[in-house]
Amino acid sequence: MNHSLQPLAMKRVLLLASTTGYQTHAFGDAAARLGVELVFATDRCHLLDDPWQDQAIPIRFYDEDASVAAILESAASRPIDGLLVVGDRPTVIAARVAERLGLPWHPPGAADAARHKQRTRECLRAAGLAVPWFVPVSIDLEPSALSHQPLTFPCVLKPVALSGSRGVMRADNGDELTKAWQRLQALMRQPEVRAERNDAHAMALIEGFIPGREYALEGLMQHGALDVLAIFDKPDPLDGPFFEETIYVTPSSESDETQRAIVDAVTQAAQALRLHHGPIHAECRVNPPTGSGQAADVFVLEVAARPIGGLCARALRFVVGSRLSRSDADEREHRDLTPLEELLLRHAIGEDPAPFVREASASGVMMIPIPRSGMLRGVDGIEEARRVDGVDEVHITAKPDQLLVALPEGASYLGFIFARAATPAAVGQALRAAHACLAFKIHYNLLHG
């Protein structure tokens, strides 16, 4: 039986998300296909009378006690069969709700540690896993006091609770460290960040720079066991001074040995964090072997208690059964493809993910970087980019007259490019060729220049 077409008895799944999350509509479409009722709990004002007409439970991410109480009150009349989370901020709320309702999920302590970079480092170090040296520092520390910290260069500064490489900067000497620290302090004092009312924003980490390449692993924890959905290569070097992610390509082109090392390291990291059931998204840096016969060193940077964010999930599709060798065109004709959101919904209501494997073709996504801060006036070359062989979609998410803020202060991308091809190398070439077609008209902005 084809699981992607199998009808489900009516189930109800709680989805915790911000009101602006890219994935919300994708989950809604997947739920409609499956006949699953989706109950939203979103970060919005409770005084407004259902402004988006989605009957969502209004919660505030910063008030976890009240948010849990509101969800449980709703669940008393609309029982919940499973839950999912979009983004890092509501992961602990979801874990506490799951614990109260007796639903399999990640424990609250695990979700809390997974979204806090310092606690993640501490858990991994306690488990004997590879971690860089790290020093937690109050964000209010005077720059002159950094010289009294036990630091070596190169090092990396990062907030403990921001995502998407926001605020992450490399420093190769004392002057660069001072400038980066002042820049990080300014970011953490911005009204937008302070409005999150997150106590974790009072701290930052300074840690050793890890050489090597980066990889991401998408997986599902199945009652304590890791089921790997995909390993993504990040072909662009991420060596600083900022760490803006651009291209993800899967399957990985790395050796079987290196891929096994990544899976083993993520498995041990998830166990160290005590993640138990539900989606995970892990980020790793891998040192190349220093000699023949030596294994690569895998440093797990994070194991988030949530799936891959934004529109990037569109790069993942699945089929039921063994991996197919036929072309992607034949696959589309003969087999139904299951998007990641549908697979996650099935897992949330108790289905075993084991029958699902990623589609045969290689796939990837480019998160289009913001080249400089300023006002977006327009984008040229979109149709030309869409005509590049292998490109599935070019989706510009930034809007005309939107103020763009580049990393390390920024928190978004210009858009996304998706591609599929016979090989990972061809996918990477298609993404780069499509990006080269695009011309962004960004007017310089004095406040964010």
C-alpha positions in Angstrom: 0.0 0.0 0.0 1.3 3.5 -0.8 1.5 5.3 2.5 1.4 8.7 0.8 -2.1 8.1 -0.4 -3.4 6.1 2.6 -6.4 7.8 4.2 -6.2 8.4 7.9 -9.0 8.3 10.5 -9.6 11.9 11.6 -6.9 12.9 13.9 -6.1 16.3 15.5 -2.6 17.7 15.6 -1.4 20.8 17.4 1.0 23.0 15.5 2.9 25.6 17.5 4.3 28.4 15.3 4.8 32.1 14.9 2.1 33.8 12.9 4.6 34.5 10.1 6.2 31.1 9.7 6.8 30.0 6.1 5.9 26.4 6.9 2.4 27.1 8.3 0.7 26.9 5.0 2.6 23.8 3.9 1.5 22.0 7.0 -2.1 23.1 6.4 -1.9 21.7 2.8 -0.5 18.4 4.1 -3.1 18.1 6.8 -5.9 18.7 4.2 -4.5 15.9 2.0 -4.4 13.5 5.0 -7.7 14.4 6.5 -6.0 15.6 9.7 -7.4 18.5 11.6 -4.7 21.1 12.4 -5.0 23.1 15.6 -2.7 26.1 15.6 -1.2 27.7 18.7 0.5 30.9 17.6 2.3 33.8 19.2 -0.3 36.6 18.9 -2.3 39.0 21.0 -5.1 37.3 22.9 -7.2 40.5 22.8 -7.7 40.3 19.1 -10.7 38.2 18.0 -9.2 35.6 15.6 -7.6 38.1 13.2 -6.4 35.4 10.7 -9.7 33.4 10.9 -7.8 30.2 11.7 -9.3 29.6 15.2 -5.8 29.4 16.6 -5.1 29.3 20.3 -3.4 32.7 21.1 -0.2 32.2 23.2 2.9 34.2 24.0 6.2 32.4 23.6 7.7 34.4 26.5 5.0 33.3 28.9 5.3 29.6 28.9 3.1 28.9 31.9 0.2 30.8 30.5 0.7 29.3 27.1 0.7 25.8 28.4 -2.5 26.5 30.4 -4.2 28.0 27.4 -3.4 25.0 25.2 -4.5 22.5 27.9 -7.8 24.4 28.3 -8.4 24.1 24.6 -7.4 20.5 24.6 -10.1 19.7 27.2 -12.8 20.3 24.5 -10.7 19.5 21.4 -8.4 16.5 22.3 -5.0 16.4 20.7 -3.6 13.3 19.1 -0.1 14.7 18.3 1.9 17.9 18.1 4.5 19.6 16.0 6.6 22.7 16.4 7.9 25.3 13.9 10.9 27.3 15.1 13.0 27.1 18.3 11.1 29.4 20.6 7.9 27.2 21.3 9.8 23.9 21.7 9.6 23.9 25.5 5.9 24.9 25.5 5.3 21.9 23.2 7.3 19.6 25.4 5.4 20.6 28.5 2.0 20.2 26.8 3.0 16.8 25.5 4.1 15.8 29.0 0.8 16.9 30.5 -1.3 15.1 27.8 0.8 11.9 27.8 1.9 12.3 24.2 5.3 11.0 23.0 7.7 13.9 22.5 11.0 15.4 23.7 11.1 16.0 27.5 10.9 19.6 28.5 14.5 19.7 29.9 15.8 18.3 26.6 13.9 20.8 24.5 15.2 23.6 26.8 18.8 22.4 26.5 18.6 22.0 22.7 17.5 25.6 22.1 20.3 27.1 24.4 23.8 26.9 22.9 25.6 27.0 26.3 23.5 24.2 27.8 23.9 22.2 24.6 27.7 22.6 24.9 27.6 21.6 28.6 25.5 18.5 27.9 27.8 17.3 25.0 30.9 18.0 27.0 29.5 16.0 30.0 28.8 13.1 27.7 32.4 13.1 26.5 31.6 14.4 23.0 33.7 16.7 20.9 33.1 20.4 21.7 35.2 23.5 21.2 36.4 25.4 24.3 33.7 27.9 25.3 33.3 30.7 27.7 29.8 32.1 28.7 29.9 35.8 29.0 27.3 38.4 30.1 26.2 40.5 27.2 26.7 43.6 29.4 30.4 42.9 29.9 32.5 45.9 29.0 34.6 45.2 25.9 37.8 46.1 27.8 37.1 43.2 30.2 37.3 40.6 27.4 41.0 40.6 27.7 40.6 39.0 31.2 38.8 36.0 29.7 40.6 32.7 28.9 40.4 33.1 25.1 42.6 32.0 22.2 42.3 33.0 18.5 40.6 32.4 16.2 37.3 32.4 18.2 33.6 32.8 17.5 31.1 35.0 19.3 27.5 33.9 19.3 24.2 34.6 21.1 23.0 31.6 23.0 19.4 31.7 21.8 19.2 33.3 18.3 19.0 31.1 15.2 20.0 31.2 11.6 23.6 32.4 12.3 22.3 35.7 13.5 24.9 37.4 15.6 27.6 34.8 14.9 31.0 36.4 14.2 34.6 35.3 14.0 37.5 37.2 15.5 41.1 36.5 14.7 42.7 39.0 17.1 41.9 41.3 20.0 40.8 44.3 17.9 38.4 42.1 15.9 37.1 40.6 19.1 36.3 44.1 20.6 34.6 45.3 17.4 32.6 42.0 17.1 31.6 42.2 20.8 30.3 45.8 20.4 28.4 44.8 17.4 26.8 41.8 19.2 25.9 44.0 22.2 24.1 46.4 19.8 22.2 43.6 18.2 21.1 42.1 21.5 19.8 45.5 22.7 17.7 46.1 19.6 14.0 46.5 20.5 13.0 43.5 18.3 15.3 41.2 20.3 14.4 42.7 23.6 10.7 42.2 22.8 11.2 38.5 22.9 11.6 38.8 26.7 14.0 35.9 26.6 16.3 35.7 29.7 18.8 33.7 27.6 19.5 36.9 25.6 21.5 38.2 28.6 24.3 35.8 27.8 26.6 35.0 24.9 29.2 32.4 24.1 32.8 32.9 23.0 34.2 29.6 21.7 37.0 28.2 19.7 36.7 28.3 15.9 36.3 24.8 14.4 37.9 24.3 11.0 36.3 22.1 8.4 33.1 21.9 6.5 29.5 22.1 7.7 26.7 19.6 7.3 23.1 19.3 8.4 21.2 16.2 9.4 17.4 16.0 9.2 15.9 13.2 11.3 13.2 11.8 13.5 13.6 10.5 17.0 11.5 7.4 17.3 11.1 6.6 21.0 14.8 7.3 21.6 16.2 5.9 18.3 17.3 8.2 15.4 15.8 7.7 12.0 17.9 9.7 9.5 15.9 11.4 6.8 18.7 13.2 5.0 22.2 14.5 5.3 22.8 17.9 3.7 26.2 19.0 2.4 26.9 22.8 2.7 29.3 23.2 -0.2 30.2 26.8 0.5 33.0 27.3 3.1 31.6 28.8 6.3 34.8 30.3 7.8 33.7 33.8 8.7 33.8 36.6 9.5 30.1 35.8 9.4 28.5 32.5 8.9 25.6 33.0 6.4 24.3 29.6 5.2 23.4 29.5 1.5 23.3 26.1 -0.2 22.1 22.8 1.2 22.4 19.7 -1.1 21.4 16.1 -0.5 22.4 13.3 -0.7 25.8 14.0 0.8 28.8 13.5 -1.5 31.0 12.7 1.5 32.4 9.2 2.0 30.4 6.6 3.6 32.8 6.7 6.5 32.3 10.4 7.1 28.5 10.1 6.8 28.5 7.3 9.4 30.6 9.5 11.7 28.1 12.3 11.3 25.2 10.0 12.1 27.0 8.5 15.1 27.9 11.9 16.5 24.3 13.2 16.1 22.9 10.1 17.6 25.2 10.5 20.7 24.4 14.2 20.9 20.7 13.6 20.8 21.0 11.0 23.5 23.2 13.4 25.6 20.5 16.0 25.3 17.9 13.3 26.1 15.8 14.1 23.0 13.3 11.3 22.7 10.5 11.5 20.1 9.8 13.9 17.3 11.7 15.9 14.6 15.3 17.0 15.0 17.6 19.2 12.9 21.3 18.9 13.6 24.2 21.1 12.5 27.8 19.8 12.4 31.3 20.8 11.5 33.6 18.1 10.4 37.4 18.3 10.7 39.1 16.4 7.8 41.2 13.4 8.8 44.8 14.4 9.6 46.3 11.2 8.3 45.5 8.0 6.5 43.4 5.6 8.4 42.2 8.4 10.8 38.5 9.2 11.1 37.1 12.7 10.7 36.3 14.6 13.9 32.7 15.6 14.1 31.6 18.5 16.2 27.9 18.7 16.7 26.9 22.4 16.9 23.3 21.9 17.7 20.5 19.4 17.7 17.3 21.4 17.6 14.0 19.8 18.8 12.2 20.8 15.6 12.4 20.2 11.8 14.4 22.2 9.3 13.1 25.8 9.2 11.4 28.0 6.6 10.8 27.0 3.1 13.9 24.7 3.1 11.7 21.7 3.8 10.6 21.9 0.1 14.0 20.3 -0.7 12.9 17.1 0.9 10.4 14.6 -0.6 9.9 11.0 0.2 8.6 7.7 -1.3 7.6 4.5 0.2 10.0 1.5 -0.2 13.6 1.1 -1.3 15.4 3.9 -3.0 14.5 4.0 -6.7 17.1 4.0 -9.4 14.9 5.3 -12.2 15.0 8.9 -13.2 13.2 11.6 -11.3 10.8 12.0 -14.3 9.9 8.3 -14.1 9.6 8.6 -10.3 7.1 11.5 -10.6 5.1 9.5 -13.1 5.0 6.2 -11.2 5.3 7.1 -7.5 3.6 9.6 -5.3 6.0 11.9 -3.6 5.4 12.8 0.1 6.6 16.2 1.3 8.4 16.5 4.6 5.4 18.2 6.3 3.1 15.2 5.5 5.7 12.8 6.8 6.0 14.8 10.0 2.2 14.8 10.5 2.1 11.0 10.0 4.8 10.6 12.6 3.0 13.0 15.0 -0.1 10.8 15.1 1.9 7.6 15.6 3.0 6.2 12.2 6.4 4.6 11.9 8.6 6.6 9.5 10.7 3.6 8.5 8.8 2.8 5.2 9.6 6.3 3.9 12.9 7.1 2.1 14.1 10.2 0.3 13.4 10.4 -3.4 16.0 9.1 -5.8 17.1 12.4 -7.4 19.5 14.8 -5.7 17.9 18.0 -4.4 18.9 21.2 -2.8 18.0 24.7 -1.8 19.8 28.0 -1.9 18.8 30.5 0.8 19.4 33.7 -1.1 21.7 35.9 1.0 21.2 39.6 1.5 24.3 41.1 -0.1 24.0 44.4 1.8 21.5 46.2 4.0 19.1 48.7 2.4 15.7 49.1 0.8 14.7 46.5 -1.7 13.4 48.2 -4.9 13.0 45.2 -7.1 14.4 41.9 -8.5 15.4 41.3 -12.1 16.1 38.0 -13.8 13.6 35.8 -12.0 12.1 34.2 -15.1 15.6 33.6 -16.5 16.6 31.9 -13.3 13.5 29.6 -13.4 14.6 28.5 -16.9 17.9 27.1 -15.7 18.0 23.4 -16.2 17.3 21.6 -12.9 15.7 24.5 -11.2 12.3 23.6 -9.7 11.3 27.0 -8.2 12.6 30.5 -7.5 10.6 32.0 -4.6 11.4 35.6 -3.6 10.1 36.1 -0.1 11.3 39.7 0.3 8.8 42.4 -0.7 9.4 45.6 -2.7 10.2 48.5 -0.4 11.1 46.1 2.4 14.1 47.1 4.6 16.7 44.4 4.2 19.2 43.8 7.0 22.3 41.7 6.2 24.0 39.3 8.6 25.1 39.3 11.3 22.3 41.6 12.4 19.7 40.2 9.9 17.2 37.5 10.5 15.9 36.6 7.0 16.8 35.8 3.4 15.8 37.4 0.1 14.2 34.1 -1.0 14.9 30.5 -1.9 15.9 28.6 -5.0 15.1 24.9 -5.3 16.7 22.4 -7.7 16.7 18.7 -8.5 19.1 16.7 -10.7 20.7 13.4 -11.1 23.7 14.2 -9.0 24.4 16.6 -6.0 27.0 18.4 -8.1 24.5 19.1 -10.8 22.1 20.5 -8.2 24.8 22.8 -6.8 25.6 24.0 -10.3 21.9 24.7 -11.1 21.4 26.7 -7.8 24.5 28.8 -8.5 23.5 29.4 -12.2 20.0 30.5 -11.2 21.4 32.8 -8.5 23.7 34.4 -11.0 20.7 35.4 -13.1 19.2 37.4 -10.3 19.9 41.1 -9.9 18.7 42.8 -6.7 18.0 46.5 -6.6 18.9 47.5 -3.1 19.1 51.2 -2.2 21.7 52.1 0.4 20.1 52.9 3.8 21.9 55.2 6.2 20.6 53.4 9.3 21.4 49.9 8.1 24.2 50.5 5.6 
